[in-house]
């Protein structure tokens, strides 16, 4: 052993003791499996929400207005909306 400053005249005795613990990783595989499942589910959820957004953004066209120049059509709507004026 080398010391600083050098101890040349000292009779140094060092006793080392220790303990070794074996740790087992029980959770890495479980976490990896759970993470994989969550990623699959989140991907499905994202796709599902995108499809819902797309479908909700599609709007129907308004129906065309009736041709009020046609006498029959005009008569029909006039009677429909003015029932009190027979």
C-alpha positions as CSV (number, residue, x, y, z in Angstrom):
1,X,0.0,0.0,0.0
2,X,1.3,3.4,-0.8
3,X,0.5,6.4,1.4
4,X,1.1,10.1,1.1
5,X,3.2,11.1,2.9
6,X,5.1,7.7,2.9
7,X,5.0,5.7,6.1
8,X,8.2,3.7,6.1
9,X,8.6,3.1,9.8
10,X,5.1,2.3,10.7
11,X,3.9,-1.3,11.0
12,X,0.4,-0.8,9.6
13,X,-2.2,-3.6,9.8
14,X,-5.5,-3.2,8.0
15,X,-8.4,-5.6,8.6
16,X,-11.1,-5.6,5.9
17,X,-14.5,-7.1,6.4
18,X,-17.5,-7.0,4.1
19,X,-20.7,-8.7,3.0
20,X,-21.9,-9.5,-0.4
21,X,-25.6,-9.4,-1.2
22,X,-27.1,-11.0,-4.2
23,X,-29.9,-8.9,-5.5
24,X,-32.5,-10.4,-7.8
25,X,-34.3,-8.1,-10.2
26,X,-37.9,-9.4,-9.9
27,X,-39.6,-6.5,-11.6
28,X,-37.7,-5.7,-14.9
29,X,-39.6,-8.3,-16.9
30,X,-42.9,-7.4,-15.4
31,X,-42.3,-3.7,-16.0
32,X,-41.3,-4.4,-19.6
33,X,-44.4,-6.5,-20.2
34,X,-46.6,-3.8,-18.7
35,X,-44.9,-1.1,-20.7
36,X,-45.4,-3.0,-23.9
37,X,-49.1,-3.5,-23.2
38,X,-49.6,0.1,-22.3
39,X,-47.8,1.2,-25.6
40,X,-50.2,-1.1,-27.6
41,X,-53.2,0.3,-25.8
42,X,-52.1,3.9,-26.1
43,X,-51.5,3.4,-29.9
44,X,-55.1,1.9,-30.3
45,X,-56.5,4.8,-28.3
46,X,-54.7,7.4,-30.4
47,X,-55.9,5.8,-33.6
48,X,-59.5,5.5,-32.2
49,X,-59.5,9.2,-31.2
50,X,-58.1,10.2,-34.6
51,X,-60.9,8.3,-36.3
52,X,-63.5,9.9,-34.0
53,X,-62.1,13.4,-34.7
54,X,-62.2,12.7,-38.4
55,X,-65.8,11.4,-38.4
56,X,-67.0,14.3,-36.2
57,X,-65.3,16.8,-38.6
58,X,-67.3,15.5,-41.6
59,X,-70.5,17.5,-42.0
60,X,-73.4,16.9,-44.2
61,X,-74.3,19.4,-46.9
62,X,-77.3,21.6,-46.4
63,X,-80.3,20.5,-48.4
64,X,-80.9,22.7,-51.4
65,X,-83.5,25.4,-50.9
66,X,-86.9,24.8,-52.5
67,X,-87.6,26.4,-55.9
68,X,-90.0,29.2,-54.9
69,X,-90.4,30.2,-58.5
70,X,-92.4,27.1,-59.0
71,X,-96.1,27.8,-58.2
72,X,-96.8,24.4,-56.7
73,X,-93.8,24.5,-54.4
74,X,-94.6,28.1,-53.3
75,X,-98.3,27.1,-52.6
76,X,-97.2,24.1,-50.6
77,X,-94.8,26.1,-48.3
78,X,-97.2,29.0,-48.0
79,X,-99.9,26.7,-46.7
80,X,-97.5,24.8,-44.5
81,X,-96.2,28.0,-42.7
82,X,-99.4,30.0,-42.8
83,X,-102.1,27.6,-41.7
84,X,-104.1,30.4,-40.1
85,X,-104.5,32.1,-43.5
86,X,-106.8,29.6,-45.3
